[in-house]
C-alpha cells in the first residue's frame, strides 16, 4: 500500500519586510491521498502466463491443426462468399476484421501469411494467457486464500493442452476465457445482496461471445443463466422490498441473462448471411430459396430474370436451322427395316408446328423431380415422345435410313442405355450462365453411350416417311437446337421461387437445421484414443484433434498431478455427501460458517464441473476434447477450493499437507518449464515430427 499525503498549515503569516505590512492567509488543510494496492501474486501469474503463451507465436511458420481451415473461411468471408461452417462465425469475423484493419492481402503472399499467422495467433494467445489470472481472481472472489489461489492459477497454467491450443488459431481459449469471465461476474453477484444490473449485462455479453466462438459455449450459457434465474428467484423471500420492485428486478435480470446472449449469437449469423451474399462451395447443402439469394448461383439467375427456364419434366419443341429449319418430330409409325427384327418408331424433322413435336425431358432419378431443377450444361436427360411414350434413342451400328454416314435415331419403349443424352450448351457461359432458357439458349445433344450427336441428315424420307427430313446420330456436332415452345410441368415452383423473399431469420434457421438436425458431415463415432468417461479424468496424454487435416497434437501431461486431482475430486464429493447426509439426520459435524462456505463453493465450482463433464454423455465423443479444457479448469478450481477449506478449518489435522502441497505445486511448475513438448502426428502413416522438443 502506497500513500501520498501533502498538507498545508493554517494561518501562515507572511510578512513583507520592505513595506512593513503583515499578510496573514488562512486556508483549509489541503490533503491529497492516492491509495493503490499491487497484488504481486496476480502480477507474477499474469506475467508468466503472457510470457509462455505469447512467446515465438510465428513458429511454426505453416498451418497447424485447423489453421488452414480458418484461413479458407477467412478468404471466403473477405470475398463475401457464403461458406457453411460447423462452427459459429465469431472467430472468422474477428480474424477478418484484423485482416482488414492491418491491410493484409488475402492472396498467397508468404510475407503476408507470416504476419497474418502471428496476429491471428495473438488473439488466441492473449485469450489463453488471461485464463490463469482469471482463475486466480475467481478463487479470490470465493474467499480462497492468496497462496492456494496462486497454486490453482499455476495448475491451470501448467495445463499443456490449453497452452498448446492457445498458441494456434483456435476458438477454444476465447470460449474458455469468456465463459470464465461470466463465471467471475456470477461470483461477484453472489457476494452482494442486490448487485448492479450492469454486472449481469457484462455477464451476458461474455456468454454471448462464448456462444459465437463455439457451440459448446451453450453449455456455459445454460449453467450460468439457469443459476442466475434461480438465484434471483430466491430473493422473493426478502420482505424489506416491495413485491412489485422484486418482480421488476427479476424480469430485468432474467431477461438480460436469458435473451441477450442468444441475441448476440444471432447477430453474428445475421451479419454473416447479410455480408456473405455470393455463391460458395457449400451451396449444394442449402435450399433452393437460400441459393437464390446468393449471387452467382444457378437459382439466383432463375429468380432474377424473366426467361422461361427449361426445367426437369418440361414439355418442349426443339427447333433447328441446320441445314433446313424444322422441328424434332415423331409419329406412331415404324421404319420399314427388313434386316432387323426389332421395330423402331420413326423420328423425323417436320417444318410445321404439330402436336407430335412435343417431347418431355426427364432427368435421372437422382434429381428430385419436385424441385425446380433447371437443365444445365453437361446435364444428362432423356426425351420421351409425349403422345406415343417412346424414348429418343440412337443405335450404334445401325445406319440411318437416308444416310449411311449416320446412325439410326428412333423411338423405343426402353428408356435406358442409349436413350440418355448429354446436354451441351453452345452459348458462352457469361451470356447463358450455363442454363437452358427457351428461345435463347442453343444446345447440342450427345449420346451418353455412343458419343454421337443428334443431327438432321439433310435428306428427305420417302413417302412412307411423309417426305419429312431424316434424323440421325453423327460424330460431328453440326446441329444446334433451340427450345421454341415450352410447357413447364413445375413452373409453379419457379414462380414461387421468384416471388419468395427469403429473410435473414429464415436463412439462420436453415443453417442451424442443417448443422443440428439434418446433418452435413459424416462424423467418426469414436476418437483415435480412449473415450471412456474415466479416461477423461486421467487422460495421461491429452490430445488436440483436427477433422480438417486429420492431425493430432499430443501434449504430454503430468500423471501424478492428474492422479492427485482425481483423488481430491472423489474426496471432495465423498466428504460433502457424507456431511449432507448427516446434517439431514440432525448431526452437526462442522460449524455453520464452514458448512455455508462449503455449499457456496460447491454450488458454483463442483456443480459447474459436473454439469460440463456430463456433456460427454450427450455429444459426439470426439468433440469432447474441446469441451474438456473448460471442464478441467472447473475441476482445478473445485479441488483447490476444497483443499483451501481443509487447510483453513482443519489445519491442526492437516498441517503436514501444506508443505507437501506447496512443494508438489513447485515441482509441477518446474516440470512444466523443463519437460514440456508436443508433437504433430498423422495416425494414417504414423509419422511424427516435433515442433517443440524438451
N, C-alpha and C positions, 0 to 999 in steps of 0.2 A: 504494500500500500504506500503510495506516494502522496504527500500533502504539501501544497504550496500555499503559504499564507503571508499576506502583506498587510500591515496595519499602519495607520497614521494617527498620531496622538492628537488629542483635542487641545484646544486653547494654545495654539502655537503662536508665541509672541514674536513679532518681527519688528525690529527697531531700525529705523533709518537714522544712522548716526550723523549723516550730513545735514539733515533737516531738523533733527531733534524731535521728530514726531514718531510716536509708537503706533504700530499697527498690530492689532490682535485679531486673528482669524480663528473662529470656532467652526469646526466641521465634525461631521459624524465619522465614526470609525469605518474606514474602508477595508473590507475584508474580501479577499478573492481566494477561493479554495477550489482546487481541481483534484478530484479523487478518481483513481482508476486502479483496477486490480489486474494483474497478469497471472494467468493460470499457466505455470511453467509446464505442468503435465500435458495440458492441451496443446501448448505450443510445440512441445517435443514430439508428441504424436503426430501433429499436423505436418511438421517439417519432415519427419521421417517418411510419412505417407506420400507427400508430394515428391520427395526425392526418389523413392522406389518406384512410384507409378509413372513418373514423367521423364525419367532418365532414358536417353537414347531411343526416343519414340520412332525415329525414322528407320530403325533397324528392326527386322529385315526390310530391305527396300523393295519388297514384292508383296503381292496379296497373300494373306494367310486366312484360313477359315472362311468366313462369309464376306470377307472384304471385297472380293471380286463381284459377288452378288450385289452388295451395296453400291459398288461402282457402276454396275449396269443399271441398277434402279436410279441412281443419281443422273446418269446420262439421259435416261428416258424422261425423268421429271424436268430436267433443264431443256429438253427438246419438246416438252409439252405432249409427249406420247404417253397414253394411258397404259399402265402396267399393273396387272392384278397380282399383288404380292401377298404372301402368307402373313406377314407382319403388318401392324398398323403403320401409317405413313409418317409417324412423328420424327424418327431419326432421319429418314431420307429428306424430309422437308428442312430439318436443321442443317444437314450437310449441304443441301442445295443453296440455302441462304448463305452459308460460309463461303461456298464456291463463288457465288455471285458477288458478295461483298469484297472478297480478296482478288477478284478478277482472274480466276483460273480459267484456262482453256479446257473445254471438255474433250478436245481431241487428244490423241495419244502422243502427248509430249512428255518425254522422260523427266525433264525438269519439273514440269507442271505436276506430273504424277507423284514425284517425290515430295514436293511441298504439300500437295493435296493429302497424301498419306499422313504426313506429320500433323497437319492442322486438324484433319478429321479424327485421327487417333487421339489428339489432345483433348477433344471433347469427352471421350470415354475415359481417358486417363484422369482428368480433373474430377470427373464424377466419381470414379473409383477411389481416388485419393481422399475424397471428402467423407467416405463411408466410415473409416476408423475413428476420426474425430467426432463424427455424429453419434457413433455408438457410445463414445465417452460421455457426450452431453446427455444422451438418453438415460444412461445409468446414473449420472449425477442428478438428473431431474427426479429419478425414482429414489433418491437419497441413498444411493450406494456410495461407499467411501471412495475417496480420491484414488487411493492405491489400487483397490480392486477394480475400479472403473478403468484405470490405466491398463491393468492386466487384461481386461476384456477387450479394450481397443487394440492392444498388441496381439491378442489371439486372432482378432479379425484381420489385422494387418498381415499376419503370418499365413492367412488363407491363400495358398498359392493359386487356386483356381480363380478367385476373384482378381488377384493381381495379374495373372496371365490374360484373362479375358479383357481386363481394363486397358491393356497395352495395345489392343487391336480395335478396329472399328466395330463396335458392338453396342447394342441397346441394353444389354443386361446390367452393366454398372449404373446406367442412368435410371433404369427402372428401380434398382435396389436403393439408390440414393433418394429418389423422390418418395418411395414407399416409406423409408426410414424417416424422412423429413415429416411426412404425415403422422407417423407414429410419435415423433418428438412433440408435435403440436398436440397430439392426443394426450400425452403425458402431462403437458403443461396445463391443459384444461382440467385434468383430474385433480390438480393441486389447488385449484381455485373454486370458490363456491359458484360464482356466476362469471365465467370467463367472457372476454370480449368476443363479439361475433367475428371480428377480423381474424382471430386465430382459426376459426372454422373456415373462413374464406381461404386463408393460406393453406390449410389442410386440404381443402377441396381442390385447389389448384395443383398441389403436389400429387394428389391421387389422379387427377386428370392427365397430368404429364406422364405419370407411370403407365396409365392405360394406353396412351398414344405411342409409347415405346414398344411394349409387348402386350399381347392379350393376357399374359399371365398377371399383369398389373390389376386385372379384375379381382384376383384373389385378395389382394391388399384392400381394394376398394370395398369388397363385401365385408371383410373383417372389421375394418375401421369404421365404415359408415354404419354397420349394424351396431357396433359398440357405442357410437355416439348417439344413435337413436335411443338405445336402451338407457344410456347414461342420462340423457336429458329427460326421458320419461320418468326416471326416479325422482326428479326434482319436484314433481307434482305433490309430494308429501310436505313441502315447505309451506306452513301456514302463515308465514310472515309476508308472503307475496300474494296479491290478488290472483284469482284463478284465471282471469282474462289475460293478465300480464304473462302468466306462465304459459298459457296456450299460445300467445303471440310469439313468445320466445321459442317455444318448442317448434312451431311451424316454420319460423325463420331459420333456426339452426338446422333442423332436419331437412328442410327444403334445400338449403345451401349444400349440405354434405351429400344428400342423395342425388340431386339433379344437376349440380354444377359439374362434377367430373364427367358424367356421360355427355353433357353438353360440349365440353372441351374436346372430348373424344370424337363426337360427331362433327365438330367444326373442322378437325383435321381432314376427315374424309370428305367433307363438303368442299374444302379448299382443293383437295385432290381432284375430285370429279369436275370442278369448275375450271381449274387451271390446266389440267391434262385433257385437252379436247381433241387430240389427234389419235389416229389408229395406232395400235401396238401389236406386239406378238401374241398377247393373251386374248385377243378379240374372239377367237372361236369359243371361249368359255362363257361369253356373255350372250344375253338375249338379243334378238334382232332389234328390239326397241332401243337397247343400250348402244348397240353398234351403230344404229342410225344417227346417234348423236356425236360420233367420232369422225372427224374429218379424214378423208382418205379411205374410209371403209366402204365396202360394196353397198351396204344398206343406207349409208349416208347419201350416196349418189341416187339411190332409188327414191329416197324421201324428198330430196331437194330438187328433183327435176320432174317435168310433166311428161316425159316419154312413156310410151307403152312398153314395159319391160316383158320380155318373154320369160315366163316362169315355168316351173315344173307343172306338168299336166295341162299345158296350154294347147289349144287347137289353133293351128296356123296353116296358112297357104304360103308355099315357098315359090318365089319367082326368080328366074334367071334371064340374063340378056345374052348369054354366050352359048352357041353362036346366034340363036334366034330367041326372041322374047317369048316366054311361055311359062306355065305353072306346072309344078310337080303334080302328077295326076295318076290315079289308078282306078280300075273298074273291075267288076266281078267276072272277068274273062281271063282264061289262061293262055299262055304261049303255046302254039301248036308245035311242040317239040317232039320228035319221034325217037331220038336217041337216049332219052332219059325216061325213067318210069315215074318220077315224081312230077306233080303238077305245080306250075308256077303262075301266080297271078300277074297279069300284065301291069307294068309300071311305065308310064309314058310322061310326056311333057305336052300340055294342052295350052293352046293360045288364049282361051277364054276362061272367065271365072265360072266355076262349076262346083256343084256340091261334092263331087268326087275329088276335089282338090284339097280337102281338109285332112290333115294328119295331126295326130295327138303325140306330143312329146312326153316321154316318160323317162325319168331319171332312175338311177339304180335304187334298190330298196333301202340302201344305207342312208339316203337322204329323206328326211321327214317330208312326206307328201303334203302335210298340212301347213308347212311353213312356206313363206313367200320366197322360195329359193329361185333366184334369177339365174338363168343359164349363163355360164361364164366361159371364157376361153379355156380350152382343154377339158371341159366337162364331157362326160360320156352320157349319151342319150340313145334312145331307140324311137323310131317313128312308126306309129300304128295308124293304119288307114281307118278313118273314123267310121265309114259306112260298112266295110267288109270285115274289119278287125284283123287284117293281115299286116304283118310287120315287114318293113322295108329291109330287104336282105340282099347282100352281094354274095355271089357264089364264085369261089376261087376255082379255076379250071373249067368253068362253063362259059363259052363265048356268048357275047351278046348276039341278038338275032340279026341286027343290021350292021354290025361292025365286029370283025374278028379280033381287033386290037383291044376290045373292051370286054370286061366280064359281065355276065348277066346280073342284072338287078331286078328282083321280082318280089312279090309279096308272098309270105309264108305264114302259117299259123304258129310256127315255133319262134318265139321271141328271144332265143338265147344265141350265144356264139356270134355268128356273123351278122346278127341283127343290130349289134351295138355300134354306134358311130361316135367319133370324137369331133366335137365342135371346135373349129379353128376360126377365130375372129380375125379378119384380114385387116381391119382398120387399126391404125396406131392406137396404142393404149391411152395416150394423152387425150385423144378425141373420144374413144369409146369407153375408156375405163375398164376394158376387159369384160364388158357386159353386153348382152344381146338385147338390143332395142328394136322394136318393129319399125320398119320403113327407114331406119337409119343405119343399122349395122349390117355389114357384108360378111358372110360366113362361108366356110367350106366344110364339107362333111367327109371325114376319112374313116374308113373301116377300122374298128378296133382290133380286128383279127388279121385281115389281109393287107391293110395299108392302102387299099385302093380308094380313090376319091369318087364321089357321086358327081357324074357329069352328064351333059346332054351330048349324045354322039354326033349330032348334026345330020342324021339320016332319018327319013320318014319310014314308018312301018307300012306294010301293005294294007289291003282292005280289011283284013281280019283285025288289024290294029287301029282301024278308023283313021288311017293315014296321019296319025299323030307322031310327034317326034320321039325317037327312042332314047331310053335312059340306060346307062351302063356304069361300070366301075373301071376307071382308068388310073394309071400310075402317075399321071401328071395332074397338077392342081389347077386346071383351067377354069372350071365352072365356079362362079361366085353366086351365092343365093341371098335373097332378101325376103324377110317375112313381111309381106304386104298386108295381110289380114291376120288378125289375132283375136281369139276368144279366150280370155284368161279364166281358167277354172277357179283360181284362188285370187282373183283380183280384189276381193273383199279384204284379204289380208294386206295387200299392197296399199289400198286406200286407207285402211285402219292404221297402217304404219305411217303414212303421210300425215294423217290427222292427229296422231298421238303426240302429246308433249310429255316427254319423259323427264320428270322433275329430278332435282338433285337428291331429294329424300328417297325417291324410288331407286335411284342408282346405288345409294349407300345400302339400302335394304337388300338389293340384289347381290351386292358384293358380299355381305355377311351371310346371305343364304348359300352362296357358292362356297364360302370358306368353312361354314359350320354345319350345313345341312346336307347339301348335295355332294360336297367334297370335290376336290380338284386334283390332289396328289395321292399317289399310292405310297402311304407311309409304311415303313418297316414296323412290324409289331414288337420286335424286341431290339434292345440295344446290342452293340457288339460285345458288351461286357455284362456283368451280373446286374440284374434288375430286381432282385428280391427286396422287400421292404427293409429287412435288417441290413442289407448290404449298403444302403444309402446312409445308414447311421455310422458305419465304419468303412467307407469306400476303400481306404488304403491307397488307391491310385485313382485320383479324381480325373475326370475326363471333360473335355470340351469337344463337341461334335458338330460337324458341318454337313448338312444334307446336300449343299450345292456342289462342293468339291470332294465329298466323301473323305474328308480329313479328320483325324482325331488328334487333339493335343492332349498329351498325358502330363499332368502336373503332379509331381511326387508330393505326398503329404506325410505328416508325422503320425505314425501309427500309435505311438504312446499317447500323444495328445488326444487322438480320437477315442482311444480306449478310456482315457480319463474322463472325457466329455460324456461318453456313454454311461460310465459308472455314476457320474454326477447326475445325469438325467434320470436314471432309474431310481437313484437315492432320493432325488427331489420329489418325484411322483409318489414313491412309497411313503416318505415322511408326511407329505401333505395329505395323502389319502388316509393314513393312519390317524393323524390329528383330527381330520374332518370326521371320521367315524366315531372317535372317542368323544369329541365335542357334541356330536349328535346324541350320544348316550349319557351326556351330563358330566363327563370328565374334562377338567380344565388342566392341561399339562403345561401350557405356556401362558404368559400374560396376554392381556387384551391388546397391548401395543404390538407385541411380536406377531400375534395372530392377524391383526389388521394389516401390518406391513407385509406379511407373507401373502395374504389374499390379494392385496393390491398389485403386487409384483406378478403373481401367478396369473391373475386375470388378464393381464396385458401380454407378458412375455411368454409364459408357459402355454397359455391358451393360443397365443399367436403362433408359436412353433407347431403345436398340434394341428391347428387349422391349416397352415401352409403345407405341413407334411402330409396331411390327409389327401391333398390333391393328387398324390401318387396313385391312389386307387380309382381316380375318376378321370384320368387323362392318359394319353398315349405315353407309355413308359419312356421311350427315348427322349421325349420332350422334357421330362422331369429334371434333366441335367441343368436346364436353365432356371427352373423353379428352386432347385436345391440351394443355390447360392444365397438367396434371401432366407430360406429356411434354416440354413446353417448359421446365419447371423442371429436369428431369433434363438437358436439353440445356445449359442455362446452367451448371449445376454441373460438368458434364463438361468443357465448354470452358474454364471458369475454372480448374479444377484443372490442365488441360493447360498453360495459359498460366503458371500458377504454377510448374509443373515446369520449363518452359523458362527462365523468369527466374531460378529458383533455381540451376540447374545449368549453364546456358549463358548467364549474364549477360554474359560478355565478348563473346559473339557477338550477343546481342540486347539490349544495354544501351540502345540508342536507342529500343527499343519501349516502355520503361517510361513516359517522359513522354507519349508519344503515346497509350498506352492509358489513362493517368490523365486526360489532357485529354479524350479521347473519352468516357470514362465521365462526366466532369463535364458535357460537352456534352449527353449523353443525359439526365442528370438535370435540367439546366436546360430542355431541350426538353420534358421530361415535365411540368415545373411550368407552363410558359407556353404550351404548344402542345398541350394535350390537350382533346379534346372527343369526344362520341359523339352519335349520333342514333338515333332510332327510326323505322323506315320500314316501309311496307306495300308489298310488291312488286306487289300486285294493281293499285293505283291510283297507285303511285309517288309518293305524298305523304309528305313528311318534316316532322317538327317536332323542334326541338332542345331537349334537356333541359339540357345544359351547353354553353356556347359559349366558345371560347377568345378 
